[in-house]
Amino acid sequence: MSPSRRFPDPVHLRIEDVPEFAYVEDRERVRGLLERAGRLREAVLEKGELIDRDAVWAAKREALELVREVPLGPGRRAAYADFLAREGRALEDHATWCALAEVHGSDWQHWPAGLRDPRSPETARARGELMDRVDFHCRLAWLTDTQLTAAQRVAREAGMPVGIVHDLAVGVHPGGADAWAQQEYFASGMSVGAPPDAFNARGQDWGLPPWRPDRLAESGYEPYRRLLRALFRYAGALRIDHVMGLFRLWWVPQGRPPTEGTYVRYDAEAMLAILVLEASRAGAVVIGEDLGTVEPGVRETLRSRGVLGTSVLWFERDWDGDGRPLPPDSWRADCLATATTHDLPPTAARLTGDHVELRDGLGLLTHPLEQERAEAAADTGEWLELLSRLGLLRGTHGGHCVSEEEAEIQAVHRFLLRTPARMVGVWLPDGVGDRRPQNLPGTWDQYPNWRLPIADAEGRAVTLEELAASPRVRALVEVLREGRAGPG
């Protein structure tokens, strides 16, 4: 988990695109680093190992240390100075945390007492002693900001009306930079989570400290405004994770189960007004992830402010009527319609029932296995029956035969395109038939969350180049193109 929501993680930097990288003098070390990167890539692609983000970052950090030895040209030096001036104390705090974390570990709550306060004399003295490292981490923030800004510009120039869709996580790491620098705004001894629901009968504890609504209001919502402004700098759209948190959050006392939590309310009018204002200034779309337990009136309020919701196919049923799958013309228009999300099973796993077997193996089922299997099969069967009745299930595409599973995934997306939804999203693993969820709520070290490379239907990791050339991905893209041109 990144230590900050405001400053992107430099692990995502493409080192080769940093201009100074080409001028690093120690070419032998550069070759060694490229060989290390090649071995990490081979471990994932050839040996089937998990993504080792720590090892990736260690190699990139070493390369960035070399890059920093190359003097900046006049234009680049001026751009860096402008970035430092624009970001001010927030950047200095972030970089100070990063420098201190190199010495004392990545959880500030375990640092020497004087360093736990970002405004203490001890912290000021340590910042001075570590100024070289503070500057290094400021430089990383600048490089990351520069590459993201360039990516958004290139996307727009290529004809993408939205470009990058950024994500605002529901919270921050309790030991990270944001929680250290802004600790007066966070509720100590509390964690954000979710009450028991149909997806997780035990409730959820996400381990993230919640913002204090009273302190936010007293500050004029300054940290919230600055966070949104930073994200909208290079986003054509922003997805708000657990958007219901603008209204209320489920607070769980540390050490207690999620079932003993309670809702704490926020000033939704103020939070939404600031969100909409910053989005308008940036000319960006806002998508709220409004899945799970949603109190009455929230979706209507979001829609009135122009905030899109999120509709996932498997959850769209006539819950007030017969409980059957909703036909496409009954879906809401003000939403992003998808087949799944990063927290849910890929479509191939839904269709095969693999998601039930996975949860059973991890001890996450709340009912007997056979009952869960039967319920999952019945749920999928009702959707497939509707897709067939609508004529969306086809055994060929572009004159080529496709597998039954691929035909069903294509049919799901044809269905989404028939809804009035303003946006339709595709989960990239669905393009190649990956069956493994990227994140499995309710697990910590029991499942390799966020460490799985995208894999094909046989479980073989695929590269970006292979994704771009995949006939299966291209066939799904063609389905989307045809749907855009058709009715609805």
C-alpha positions, 0 to 999 in steps of 0.5 A: 500500500502506498504511503500517500494518496496525494503523491503517486508511488514512484515504483510506477516510474518508467526509468528509461523515460527519465531524460537524465537516464541516458546520460548516466556514466556508469554504464556497467551498473546500468547493464547490471540493473537491466539484467536484474530487471530481466530476471524479475520479469523472467521469474513472473513470465517463465517461472510463474512467480508472483510480482515482487514489488519490493525487488522491483522497487529496489532495482528502480531505486538504485537506478534513480540514485544513478539518475540523480547524479546527472545534473539537470539542464536549465529547463529541467532545473526550472521545472523542478523548482516550480514543482517544489514551489507549487507543492510547498510544505506538503511535499516537504512533509512527504519527502521527510517521511520517506527519508525518515522511513529509510532510517527508522522503518516505514511505520512512524508510530514506531519511530523515536517519540520526537520524530512522531510529530512532523512539527517537533524540533527533533523532526526539524533537526532530522530533516536538516541532517537528511536533507540530501535524502529529502531532496531525493524523494522530492525529485521522485515525486516530481518525476512521477508527476511529470510522467503522469502528466505526460501520459494524460497529455498523450492520451488526449492527443491520441483522441481519448476524450477521458484519458487516465482514470485515477483512483481515490482510495477510501483511506491511507496507510496508518503508518504512512506519510499522509497519516504522519503529516496530517495526523491531527485530521485522522481519528486515532484508535479507529479503523475504516471498514464495512458492516456485515452484508450479503458479500461478507457476513463478517463485516470488513476492517480495512485497517485505515484510519478515518478522517475526523469530520470535525477537524476537516470542517474546522480547516475548511476541508483544506487537506481534502481540497488539496488532495482532489486538486493533486489527483485532478492534475492528470486525470480525465476521470476520478473514481472515488472508492467507497463513495458512500464515505462522503456521507458516513463511514463505518468506524471500527475500534482497533482490536474489536471485530467489524460487527462492533463498529458504528457509522460516523457521519460527515458533512456530505453537502460540503464534501460533494460541493468541493468534489464537484468544484474541483472536478469542474475546474479540471473538466473531469468526470467523477465516478463513485463506487457505490456498491455494498450497503448504501443508505437511502437517498445517497445515489439520488444525491450523487446523481443530482451533483453529476457524480456517476455511480457504479453498476456491476452486472451480477448485482443488478437484479429486481430486488424490489420485485421478483429478484430476477436479473434486470433487463438492460433498459431497466438499468440506470443511465448515470453510471459506469456499467461493468461486469466485475471489479478488482474486488470481485471474481473475474467473469470467467471465474463467475461462469465456471464457479471457480470463485466459490472453490477459491473462497472455500479453500480459504475458509471464507464461505458462510454456508456449506460448499454444496449450497454455495455452489448451487446458488452460484450456478443458479445465479449464473444460469439466470443471467445466461438465460437472459443473454440467450433470450436477448440473442447476445450469445453467439458462437462465432465472431468475425467468422471465427469460432470462439469457445463457449466461455469466450462467447459468454464473456462477449455476450456479457459486454454486449449486454452492458452496451445495451444499457443506457449507462453513460460509460462501460468499463472492461476489466482487462483480465476478462479480455484473456480469461483470467480466473483469479481476482486481483484482490480478495476482501477479507484476506491479508496474507492468505491470498496474494492480493495485488501481486498476481500478473494478468494471466490467460485462461491457462494461468500463464502470465501475459505481457503488455505486448501479448495483450495488445496482440491477443486475438481474444482481446481484439475480438472483445474490443470489436464487440465494444466497437460494434456496440457503440455503433448500434442502438443504445 
